[in-house]
């Protein structure tokens, strides 16, 4: 669970996720705000099936994109240009 500042009040959020070590992808199954009185039940089971993740993303791909954009801006500046998003 995470706590984050919302508009006005603090918010407590249930955030269930992990990392797929084979693909190096981050995974999110559940991400939702909790309210006073909510109860959580966690049951650990042995199963061959898994619940499909709600969201998957690669941290490496995001990092590569940031590096690529930084390189592009640096190269453009070196040659007297400026990168403008359109």
C-alpha positions as CSV (number, residue, x, y, z in Angstrom):
1,X,0.0,0.0,0.0
2,X,1.1,3.5,-0.8
3,X,0.1,6.8,0.6
4,X,0.0,9.8,-1.8
5,X,-1.2,13.3,-1.6
6,X,-4.5,13.9,-3.4
7,X,-6.4,17.1,-3.9
8,X,-7.1,18.2,-0.3
9,X,-6.8,14.9,1.6
10,X,-4.1,12.2,1.7
11,X,-5.0,9.0,-0.1
12,X,-4.1,5.4,0.7
13,X,-3.7,3.3,-2.4
14,X,-3.5,-0.5,-2.8
15,X,-0.8,-1.2,-5.3
16,X,-0.2,-4.8,-6.1
17,X,2.6,-5.4,-8.7
18,X,6.0,-6.9,-9.3
19,X,8.7,-7.6,-11.7
20,X,8.8,-10.4,-14.3
21,X,12.3,-11.6,-14.0
22,X,12.3,-13.3,-17.4
23,X,11.2,-10.2,-19.4
24,X,12.4,-7.5,-17.0
25,X,8.9,-6.0,-17.2
26,X,7.2,-4.2,-14.4
27,X,3.7,-5.6,-13.8
28,X,0.6,-4.1,-12.1
29,X,-2.4,-6.2,-11.2
30,X,-4.3,-3.8,-8.9
31,X,-4.0,-0.1,-8.2
32,X,-6.9,1.5,-6.4
33,X,-7.7,3.9,-3.6
34,X,-8.8,2.5,-0.3
35,X,-11.3,4.0,2.1
36,X,-11.8,3.7,5.9
37,X,-13.5,0.4,6.6
38,X,-12.1,-1.4,3.5
39,X,-10.9,-4.9,4.3
40,X,-8.2,-6.8,2.3
41,X,-8.0,-10.6,2.2
42,X,-4.9,-12.1,0.7
43,X,-4.9,-15.8,-0.1
44,X,-1.7,-17.5,-1.3
45,X,-2.4,-20.5,-3.5
46,X,-0.4,-22.9,-5.6
47,X,-1.7,-22.7,-9.2
48,X,-0.4,-23.2,-12.7
49,X,-2.6,-20.3,-14.0
50,X,-2.0,-16.7,-13.3
51,X,-4.2,-13.7,-13.3
52,X,-3.5,-11.4,-16.3
53,X,-1.7,-8.2,-15.4
54,X,-3.6,-5.0,-15.9
55,X,-0.5,-3.2,-17.0
56,X,3.0,-4.2,-18.1
57,X,5.9,-1.9,-19.0
58,X,9.6,-2.1,-19.6
59,X,11.8,0.2,-17.5
60,X,14.6,-0.4,-20.0
61,X,12.5,0.9,-22.9
62,X,11.6,4.1,-20.9
63,X,15.3,4.6,-20.0
64,X,16.4,4.1,-23.6
65,X,13.8,6.7,-24.8
66,X,15.1,9.2,-22.2
67,X,18.7,8.6,-23.3
68,X,17.8,9.0,-26.9
69,X,16.0,12.3,-26.3
70,X,18.9,13.6,-24.3
71,X,21.3,12.6,-27.0
72,X,19.2,14.3,-29.7
73,X,19.0,17.5,-27.7
74,X,22.7,17.5,-27.0
75,X,23.5,16.9,-30.7
76,X,21.1,19.5,-31.9
77,X,22.6,22.1,-29.5
78,X,26.1,21.2,-30.6
79,X,25.1,22.1,-34.2
80,X,23.2,25.2,-33.3
81,X,19.7,23.8,-33.4
82,X,17.0,23.4,-30.7
83,X,14.6,20.5,-30.4
84,X,11.0,21.7,-30.2
85,X,8.1,19.3,-29.4
86,X,5.2,19.7,-31.8
